[in-house]
Amino acid sequence: MSSSEEQAELIYQALDGYLNSLCLESLMHGLYTAVLLSGLSNMLFNKRGRNRLFMAAIIAVLYSFETVHLGVRWYWVRQAFIVNGDSRTAIFESFLSQDYQWMWAVSGVFASLNILIADCVLIWRAWVVWDRNYKIVIVPIIGAILEIIFDGFFLYQDIGHTSSTSLSNWGPDAVDWGTAYFTMSLITTVLSTCLVVFRIATMGRGASHAVSLRSYRGVIEIVIESAALYAVSLIIFLAFFIRDDPRSVYPQAILNSVTGIAPTLIVARVASGRARPDESWATNSSATVTSYFSRRSRGNDRISLPLNITMKTSTDVALDVINDSDLATWKVHGLPGDAASSRISH
């Protein structure tokens, strides 16, 4: 294949990617709109959640950012195909025209803001489920700060690239800084995701809010609370991006919407009161144990005596009962030294 034929093939792949990725992002934005409306309705009509208006504002801002990003890309693609669409070469050159640098800037800034807010929401959720322990989330916080720095250099290189990089999707300098930026975002996301998953999997065994990981509800809780879909989307996009693959526009189109969908699900779940109460993540939570002691009376009737025990403990609580005809002995496990025990006579 000659160089001209190779160039024509690359131009065809690029134009095909620009058009199809816009269609894909539009479809994902429709799904995002449905998720947003469902979340807002649950938040605004459910009186159990806290700070509902503030959280509704957060997800509305995320949605507006993604809508602006999609609108700018739609205008950019329309200008290339409709206004400047005399030939494939003319269309391709239109995409790289310096006249549209403001579009690259607006599109890039709003996409970056969405990613930053999504990461911050995930860090916040990890902080909450770990009982507001800042030591746990210090590494993700540092990652978010570095993410902002790398993103600044990435946007500068991406917006400033010229037609000298016409046969690459991003340009070599933008790929270098973008790899650092998206990798740092991925590290922040994966760390926060793992923290949330680990906490849900190990917290609250035997408590009233415990959820089996094998149950449908348990799987849904982990997927939503950990923003696992966002992490997977970011990993797939990064695999294409680091090779400056023209096909990276497809996972990018999905990532743009998932970046908003994941935090919307988390925030809507919390604000509507469907998530576990914040108090249930505390290490010193109240545990109430109820047991029934029974004995047979002389008339062979069984008498049940309820026993309620409420205590502060950071571990699981178990209650052993030894029952005979006249005496019940109980012992609570999970307290220091298993020292709390008593005898109750009937």
N, C-alpha and C positions, 0 to 999 in steps of 0.2 A: 504494500500500500504506500503510495507516494505521500509526501508531506502535506500536499494540498488536500488529498482525500482524507488523510488522518485528521487534519484541522476541520474539515467539513463534518466529519463524524463526531468530533468533540463538540462542535457548535450545536449539532443536532441533539446530542445528549443533554447539553446544558439547557437549551430551549425547552426540550421535553420535560426536564426536571423542574424548571421554573413554573411552567404551566400546570403540570400535574400536582406539584407540591402545593400550589395555591388552592386547587380543588380539594386536596386532602385536608389542608388546614381549615378550609371553609366547613367541611363536614365535621371535623373535630370541634370547631367553634360552635356548631349547632348542638353537638352533644354537651359541650361546656355550658351552653345557654340553658339546656334542660336541667343540668345538675345545679346550676346557680338558682334557677327559679324554684326548684324543689327545696333547696337548702334555705333560701330566704323565707319561703312560706312556713317551713317548720320552725324557723327561728322566731319569726314575728308573731305567729299564732300560738306558740308554746310558751307558757308563762313560767316554766320551771328553770329555764336557763338564766345565766348571769351575763351582764354586759352585752345583751343581745344587740342593741343598736350599734355599739362600738364594733363588735365582730361582724355585723352585717355591713358596716362601712368598709371594713378591711377587704372582704371578699368582693364587694362592689368595685373597689379600686383595682383589685387584681383583674377583674373582668373588663373594666374600662381600658386598662393598659393593653390587654391582649386584643381587644377590639380595635384600638388605635393601630397596633402593630399589623393586624390583618388588613385594615383599611388602607394603610400606606403601601403594603405589598400589592394589594389589588390594584391600586392606582399606578404603581410602578410597572406591573405586568401589562396593564391596559395600555399605558403609554408606549411600551415597546411593541406590542403586537398590533395594536389598532392605529395609533398615531404614526409610528415610525416603521410600520411593517411592510416595507417595499420588498425586502428580501430577508433571507435568514441572517445574512451578514449584518444588514442594517438593524435588524431586531436585536442581534447579539451586541452590537456596538451601543445600542440605546441603553441596554442594561448596565453598561460600564461608563456611560456618559457622566462627566463631571457635573452636568446640570442637575443630576439627581442625587448629589451627595447629601443634600438635606434629608432625603428619604432614608438613606442608609443610616444617617445619624438618628433620626426619630425612631426608626424601626429597631435599631440596635439598643438605644437607651431604654425604650419601653420593655423590650425583651429581657434586658439585664435587670431592670427593676423588678420584674415579675419573678425572676430566678432568685434574686436577693430576698424578696418578701417571702417566697416559698421556703427558702432555707431558714429564715428567721422564725417562721411559724413552726417548722419542724423542730428547731432548737428549743423554742418555747414549750412545745409539747413534751419533749424529752425532759426538760427542766421540771415541768409539772408532775409527770409520772414518777420522777425521782425525788419527790417531796421537796421541790424547790431547792435542790442542792446545787449551788453554783460550781462546786468542784467537779461535779460529774460532766457538766457541759462546757468546761473551760476550753477544751481542745476544739470542739465545733465552733465556739465563739471566735477563737483565734483564726480558724479556717475561714470564717465569714469575712473577717477583716482583711485577710490576705486576698480573698476572692474579690473584694472591692478594688484593691490595688491592681491586681492582674487584669481585671476587667477594663480599667481605665486605659491601660496600654493596648489591650486587645481592640477596643473600640477605636482608638486613635489609628492603629494600623489598618483595621478593616475599612474605616471610612476614608482613609487617605490613599488606598491603593488605586492604581491607574491601569490603563489598558496594557501596560507591560506585563501584567499578570492575567491577561485575557483568557488564557487557556487553563487557568486553575480557578477553582471555585472561590477560594478565600485569599490566596496569596501567601507566600512562604512566611513572611513576618507575622501576618495575622494568625497563621496556624500555630506558630511558636508560642505567642502570647495567649492565644485562645486555648491551646492545650493546657497551659499552666492554669488558666482561669477555670475551665470546665473540670479539670482534674481536681482542683481545690474545692470546687462546688460539689463534686462527686464524693470526695473524702468527707466533707461536712455532712452531706446527705446520708451516706452509708453509716457513718458513726452515729448520727442521731437516730437513724432507722434501727440499727442494732441495739442501741440503748433502749428504745421504746419496746422492741420485740422482746428483749431479754426481761425487761421489767414486767411486761404483761404475762410472760410465760412463767415467771417465778413468784409474782406478788399475789397475795390474797388467797392462798390455798386454804380451803376450808372456811373462808369468810363469805359473807352474804353476796359479795360482788364477784366472787371467783367465777371464771369461765373456762371450761374445758377446751384445750387446744384442738381436740378432735371434734368438737361441735361446730355446727354452722356458724353460730354466733361468735364463737372464739376465733374462727378464721376471719370473719368479717371485721372483727375488732382489730386484729393485728394488721390486716391489709390497709384499713383506713387510718388507724392511729399512727402507723409507721410510714405512711406515704410510700409504700413499696412500689407502686406503679410509677411514681415519679423517679425513684432511684433506677428502676429498670430502663425507663425511657432515656434517662441521661447516660447510662452505660452504653446503650445501643448507639445513640447519637455520637458519643465520644469515639467509639470504634471506627466510625466513618470519618469523623472530622480530622483525626490525627493523620490520616492518609490523604487529606484534601480531596476526598472522593466526591465527584459531582452528585452522586446519589445521596449524599448527606442531607440534601434538602428534604428528603422524605421523612427520616426520623426527626429532623428539625421541626417539620410541620406538626408532627405528633407531640413532640416535646413542648412546643409553644403553648398548646392547650392543656396538656397534662400538668404543666407547671402551675396553672391556675386551678385545675380540677382538684389536685391532691390537697392543697391547703384549704380549699373551699369545703371539701368533705370533712376535714378535721375540725375546722372552725364551726361549721354548721352542726356537727355532731355534739360539740361541747356546748354551744350556745342554746341548742334546743333541749338540753338536759338529757340527751340520749347516752352520753358518755358517762363513765363512772364519776361519781362525785370526787372533787379534788381531795376531800378528807380521806377517801378510801385508799389513797396512795401513801398516806402518812405511815411512818414506821412505828409510831406509837398510837395505834388505833384501839378502840374499845372492842373487846370480844365478849360476847354474851353466850354462856353455855347453859342450856336447859336440859335437865334430866328428870326422869320420873322413877321414883323408888316405889316398889310395890311389895306387898306381903299378903299372905293369906290370913284372914281372921279366923277365929274359931268356927265361924259359920261358913267357912270356905268361900267367903266373898273376897275379891281382890280389891285392895285399897291402893290408889295411886297418889303419891305425894310429889308435886312438882318442886324442883329446886332450880332457882335462877342465880347464876353467878356472873357478875360483870367485873371486868378487870382491865387494866392497861398492860398491854404486852406487845412486843415487837416480833414475837414468834408464833408459831401455830400452837393452839391450845387443844389438849386432849383430856378427857375426863374418864377415869376408870371407876367403876362402881362394883363393890363386892356386896352382895345382898344375901342376907340369911333371914330366918323367920322373924327375928326381933331387932336386927341391927343392920344398918347400911353404912359402909365406909367408902368415902370418895377421895380421890386424889387428882389434883390438877397438874398436868405436865406442861412444860413450856415456860414456867416461872423459874427464877434463879434457884438452882439446886432442887427443883421439884419439891420445895419445902412446904407448899401450901396444901395441907390435908386436914380432914376433919372426920368426925364420926357423928352420925345422926341416929338416934334411937327412935323406934316407932312406939 
